[in-house]
């Protein structure tokens, strides 16, 4: 993802395999306790969130691209194709580059598409 140094960038990478967790995959997980489910949250609107941010075209394009990748990944998973989404995100930019706004948009996007 390319942007000028004065803009915030979003860099996404695929996660590394954790050796400690590899041995725990075969262990049986305890059954979750039955609890009342909270009411569903309204769907996250990425475009409305990005509209409030001035500039940062590179970060906006990266978030839209990530959204598209996650949507396609969900569709592929429904067909049985394994596609691990990136889990490591790095926000890079100069001080005052609206990291909070980009992080809120990223968190809303990831929370909505889980």
Backbone torsions as a table, in degrees:
resi	resn	phi	psi	omega
1	UNK	NA	126.6	-174.9
2	UNK	-110.2	137.3	175.5
3	UNK	-157.9	160.6	177.8
4	UNK	-71.5	158.9	-177.9
5	UNK	-59.1	-22.0	-179.2
6	UNK	-83.1	-5.0	-179.6
7	UNK	-106.9	156.1	177.9
8	UNK	-81.9	137.9	178.8
9	UNK	-119.6	153.6	176.3
10	UNK	-117.5	121.8	179.3
11	UNK	-116.8	122.3	-178.5
12	UNK	-114.6	135.7	178.2
13	UNK	-130.4	153.3	175.6
14	UNK	-72.8	146.6	-178.1
15	UNK	-71.9	149.5	173.1
16	UNK	-82.7	148.8	-179.6
17	UNK	-73.6	127.6	-179.8
18	UNK	-86.9	118.5	-177.4
19	UNK	-65.3	-34.8	-179.1
20	UNK	-67.5	-36.6	-178.7
21	UNK	-78.1	-18.5	-177.1
22	UNK	-63.7	-37.1	-179.9
23	UNK	-75.7	-18.7	-177.2
24	UNK	-88.8	-3.3	-177.5
25	UNK	-65.1	-31.5	-176.1
26	UNK	-84.8	-10.7	-179.2
27	UNK	-73.1	143.2	179.5
28	UNK	-76.8	133.2	178.8
29	UNK	-86.7	144.0	178.6
30	UNK	-67.6	148.2	-179.7
31	UNK	-69.7	134.1	179.8
32	UNK	-70.3	147.6	179.0
33	UNK	-72.9	143.2	179.3
34	UNK	-71.6	122.9	179.7
35	UNK	-136.4	155.6	178.7
36	UNK	-69.0	128.2	-179.4
37	UNK	-76.4	137.1	177.2
38	UNK	-70.0	159.0	179.2
39	UNK	-63.7	146.1	-177.9
40	UNK	-66.2	142.3	178.9
41	UNK	-77.6	153.7	176.8
42	UNK	-64.5	150.7	-178.6
43	UNK	-63.3	145.5	-178.8
44	UNK	-78.0	131.9	178.5
45	UNK	-106.5	99.5	-177.0
46	UNK	-63.4	-41.4	-177.6
47	UNK	-63.7	-38.7	177.9
48	UNK	-66.6	-38.1	178.6
49	UNK	-66.9	-41.0	-178.5
50	UNK	-74.9	-24.9	179.4
51	UNK	-64.9	-29.3	-179.1
52	UNK	-76.0	-14.4	-178.2
53	UNK	-95.3	129.6	179.4
54	UNK	-90.8	131.5	178.6
55	UNK	76.3	-148.1	178.5
56	UNK	55.2	45.5	-178.1
57	UNK	-58.7	-39.0	179.7
58	UNK	-63.8	-43.0	179.3
59	UNK	-69.1	-37.4	178.4
60	UNK	-64.2	-43.9	178.5
61	UNK	-63.3	-38.7	179.3
62	UNK	-65.0	-40.2	178.6
63	UNK	-67.5	-39.7	177.1
64	UNK	-64.6	-41.3	178.6
65	UNK	-63.9	-41.3	178.3
66	UNK	-64.3	-41.7	177.4
67	UNK	-59.3	-45.6	-179.7
68	UNK	-62.9	-40.3	179.4
69	UNK	-64.5	-40.8	-179.3
70	UNK	-69.2	-37.9	178.1
71	UNK	-64.9	-45.7	178.5
72	UNK	-65.1	-37.8	177.6
73	UNK	-61.6	-38.9	177.0
74	UNK	-64.6	-41.4	179.0
75	UNK	-65.9	-39.5	178.8
76	UNK	-67.6	-37.6	179.1
77	UNK	-64.7	-34.2	177.7
78	UNK	-65.4	-25.5	178.2
79	UNK	-91.9	-1.7	176.8
80	UNK	97.0	6.2	179.0
81	UNK	-89.3	126.1	-178.5
82	UNK	-85.8	120.9	179.4
83	UNK	-140.9	104.9	-178.0
84	UNK	-78.0	123.1	177.4
85	UNK	-73.7	156.5	176.3
86	UNK	-64.7	143.6	-179.5
87	UNK	-120.1	-5.7	179.5
88	UNK	-111.5	124.8	-178.4
89	UNK	-127.5	137.0	-178.0
90	UNK	-127.6	121.8	176.8
91	UNK	-97.0	121.8	-175.5
92	UNK	-123.7	135.4	177.2
93	UNK	169.0	176.8	-179.9
94	UNK	-74.7	158.1	176.3
95	UNK	-57.7	139.5	-179.8
96	UNK	83.4	18.1	-176.3
97	UNK	-92.6	24.6	175.8
98	UNK	62.5	45.4	177.5
99	UNK	-60.8	-39.0	-178.1
100	UNK	-62.1	-43.1	-179.8
101	UNK	-65.8	-42.0	179.2
102	UNK	-67.7	-40.2	179.3
103	UNK	-65.7	-39.7	177.0
104	UNK	-63.5	-41.8	178.8
105	UNK	-64.9	-41.5	179.0
106	UNK	-64.7	-44.0	179.8
107	UNK	-64.9	-41.8	177.9
108	UNK	-64.6	-40.7	179.4
109	UNK	-63.7	-48.2	-178.6
110	UNK	-68.4	-36.8	179.2
111	UNK	-68.9	-34.4	-177.7
112	UNK	-77.4	-33.3	-175.1
113	UNK	-96.0	11.5	179.2
114	UNK	-66.5	NA	NA
